[in-house]
Amino acid sequence: MTDLKGKGVDVDLRKVSRLFQVGGETFQALTDVTLSIPSGVHWSLVGASGSGKSTLLYMMGLLERPSSGEVWIDGQRTDTLKTGERALIRNRRIGFVFQSFQLIPRTTSLENVEMPLLYRKVPSRERQERARAILAQVGLSGRENHYPSQLSGGQQQRVAIARALVTAPGLVLADEPTGNLDSASSKDILELLEHLRSIHRFTLILVTHDPQVASRAERQIRLSDGRVVGGEP
């Protein structure tokens, strides 16, 4: 079976700004953000609602293009790439974990986790082997044929984490991954992410508004009104 271990990537944002048109008016979500994120670290992005945390995360994940500035992933400039080239990097190098899990309701845990490999045209047998292996790593052996509605919130987030990791990404971006969970499940999910990072060596960037969640990171990057206003080691 193909090795699931990945390799962390570094991320560089150089004077990144992002403008949106809202109701005929211009809204500046990010202003001249410059960050250099080393490979393999666990950093958190913190700030009030509307501070630009998620927009910054989407820049790193190539889900948004900057209005100005540059986004570099592992030494490659990505903001100037074509849409298909950006999608290829996302599929091969980046995993996403969202607050709302974003699982397909009528699809089993195994099939949800297989989905990124299906897009990569990985053969069926290998897809299943890899999906089962990563589901075991997140503690869901025996739940492969369960549908999302048959799982608790914490279990659904474990499936989402398995889906994010099944391609062995170098960069994992988590947007409020504990936002829909109770305190006990939140602690379990954070410990799981940290444990998996120690195994797979990926770079972990986590958006949160919760000071306790943020404090688990090696460094906290604070945003306010679309600007980086501090970074605590």
C-alpha positions in Angstrom: 0.0 0.0 0.0 1.2 3.5 -0.7 2.9 5.3 2.2 0.5 7.8 3.8 3.2 10.0 5.3 3.5 13.5 3.9 6.0 16.3 4.1 5.3 19.7 5.4 5.3 22.7 3.1 6.3 26.3 3.7 4.0 29.2 2.9 5.0 32.8 2.0 2.5 35.7 1.6 4.0 38.9 0.4 2.0 42.1 0.8 -1.2 40.3 0.1 -4.4 42.4 -0.1 -7.9 41.3 -0.9 -10.8 43.5 -2.0 -14.5 42.4 -2.3 -17.4 44.2 -3.9 -20.4 44.2 -1.6 -23.6 45.9 -2.6 -21.7 48.3 -4.9 -19.2 49.2 -2.2 -15.6 48.0 -1.8 -14.7 46.0 1.3 -11.0 45.4 2.1 -10.7 42.0 3.7 -6.9 41.9 3.8 -4.3 44.7 3.7 -0.6 44.2 2.9 -0.3 40.9 4.8 3.2 39.5 4.8 3.9 36.2 6.5 6.5 33.5 6.2 5.3 30.2 7.6 8.0 27.5 7.9 7.5 23.9 7.0 6.0 21.6 9.7 4.8 24.2 12.2 1.4 24.5 14.0 0.3 28.1 13.9 -3.1 29.6 14.7 -4.8 32.6 13.2 -6.9 34.5 15.7 -9.0 37.6 15.8 -12.6 38.9 16.0 -15.3 38.0 13.5 -14.5 39.9 10.3 -10.8 40.3 11.0 -9.8 38.5 7.9 -8.8 35.1 9.4 -10.8 32.9 7.0 -9.9 35.0 4.0 -6.2 34.6 4.8 -6.7 30.9 5.2 -8.4 30.7 1.8 -5.4 32.6 0.3 -3.1 29.9 1.7 -5.4 27.2 0.4 -5.6 28.7 -3.1 -9.4 29.1 -2.8 -9.1 32.8 -3.3 -6.7 35.0 -5.3 -5.2 38.1 -3.9 -6.2 41.5 -5.4 -2.5 42.3 -5.0 0.5 40.7 -3.6 2.0 37.2 -4.0 1.3 33.8 -2.5 4.1 31.2 -2.6 3.7 27.5 -1.7 7.0 25.6 -1.3 9.0 28.0 -3.4 6.4 28.2 -6.2 4.4 31.4 -6.8 0.8 30.4 -7.1 -1.3 33.5 -7.5 -0.4 33.8 -11.1 -1.2 30.2 -12.0 -4.1 29.1 -14.1 -7.2 27.8 -12.3 -6.5 24.2 -13.2 -2.9 24.4 -12.0 -4.1 25.8 -8.7 -6.6 23.0 -8.3 -3.9 20.5 -8.9 -1.8 21.9 -6.1 -4.8 21.9 -3.8 -5.6 18.3 -4.5 -2.0 17.1 -4.1 -0.6 19.3 -1.4 -3.4 20.8 0.7 -6.0 19.3 3.0 -9.0 21.3 4.4 -10.9 20.8 7.6 -14.1 23.0 8.1 -16.3 23.8 11.0 -19.4 22.3 9.3 -17.5 19.0 8.4 -18.9 19.3 4.8 -19.4 15.5 4.4 -21.7 14.2 1.7 -24.8 13.0 3.6 -25.7 10.0 1.4 -22.1 8.7 1.3 -20.5 6.4 3.8 -17.4 7.4 5.9 -15.2 5.3 3.6 -16.6 6.9 0.5 -16.3 10.4 1.9 -12.6 9.8 2.6 -12.0 8.2 -0.8 -13.4 11.3 -2.6 -10.1 13.2 -3.0 -8.4 10.0 -4.3 -11.2 9.6 -6.8 -10.4 13.0 -8.3 -6.8 11.9 -8.6 -8.0 8.7 -10.4 -6.4 6.4 -7.9 -7.5 2.8 -8.6 -10.4 1.6 -6.5 -8.5 -1.0 -4.4 -5.8 1.5 -3.5 -8.4 4.1 -2.7 -10.2 1.8 -0.2 -6.9 0.7 1.4 -5.7 4.2 1.9 -9.1 5.4 3.2 -9.4 2.5 5.6 -5.8 3.1 6.9 -6.4 6.8 7.6 -9.8 6.1 9.2 -8.1 3.7 11.5 -5.6 6.4 12.4 -8.4 8.8 13.4 -10.0 6.1 15.6 -12.9 5.1 13.3 -12.2 1.4 12.5 -15.6 -0.3 12.3 -17.3 2.9 11.2 -16.4 2.8 7.6 -19.9 2.0 6.4 -21.7 4.5 8.6 -23.3 7.5 7.1 -22.8 11.0 8.6 -26.2 11.0 10.2 -25.2 7.8 12.1 -22.1 9.5 13.6 -21.7 12.1 16.4 -20.3 15.5 15.7 -16.9 14.5 16.9 -16.9 11.4 14.7 -18.0 13.4 11.7 -15.1 15.7 12.2 -12.8 12.7 12.4 -14.1 11.6 9.1 -13.4 15.1 7.7 -9.8 15.0 9.1 -9.3 11.6 7.5 -10.5 13.0 4.2 -8.1 15.9 4.5 -5.2 13.6 5.2 -5.8 10.7 2.8 -3.8 12.4 0.0 -0.8 12.9 2.4 -0.9 16.7 2.1 2.0 18.9 3.2 -0.3 21.7 4.4 -3.5 21.2 6.5 -5.8 24.2 6.9 -8.4 24.0 9.6 -11.2 26.7 9.7 -12.8 26.7 13.2 -12.6 22.8 13.4 -14.0 22.7 16.9 -16.7 25.4 16.4 -19.6 22.9 16.3 -18.3 20.6 19.0 -18.7 20.4 22.8 -15.7 21.0 25.0 -14.8 17.3 25.4 -15.0 16.6 21.7 -13.1 19.7 20.9 -10.2 18.6 23.1 -10.2 15.2 21.5 -10.1 16.7 18.0 -7.3 19.1 18.8 -5.2 16.3 20.4 -5.9 14.1 17.3 -4.7 16.8 14.9 -1.6 17.4 17.0 -0.9 13.6 17.1 -1.4 13.2 13.4 0.9 16.2 12.7 3.7 14.5 14.7 3.2 11.4 12.5 2.7 12.9 9.0 4.8 16.1 9.5 2.4 18.4 7.8 2.2 22.1 8.3 -1.0 23.0 10.4 -2.7 26.4 10.2 -5.8 26.6 12.4 -8.3 29.5 12.5 -10.1 30.0 15.8 -11.7 32.6 18.0 -11.2 30.5 21.1 -8.1 31.6 23.1 -7.7 28.1 24.6 -7.6 26.5 21.2 -5.2 29.2 19.9 -2.9 28.7 22.8 -2.1 25.1 21.8 -0.3 26.4 18.7 3.4 27.1 18.6 2.6 30.7 17.5 -0.5 32.8 17.3 -1.0 35.3 14.4 -3.4 38.0 15.4 -5.5 39.9 12.8 -7.6 43.0 13.1 -9.4 44.7 10.3 -7.5 42.6 7.7 -4.1 43.4 9.0 -1.6 41.3 11.0 -1.3 43.1 14.4 0.8 40.6 16.3 2.3 37.2 16.5 3.1 35.5 19.8 5.6 32.7 19.8 
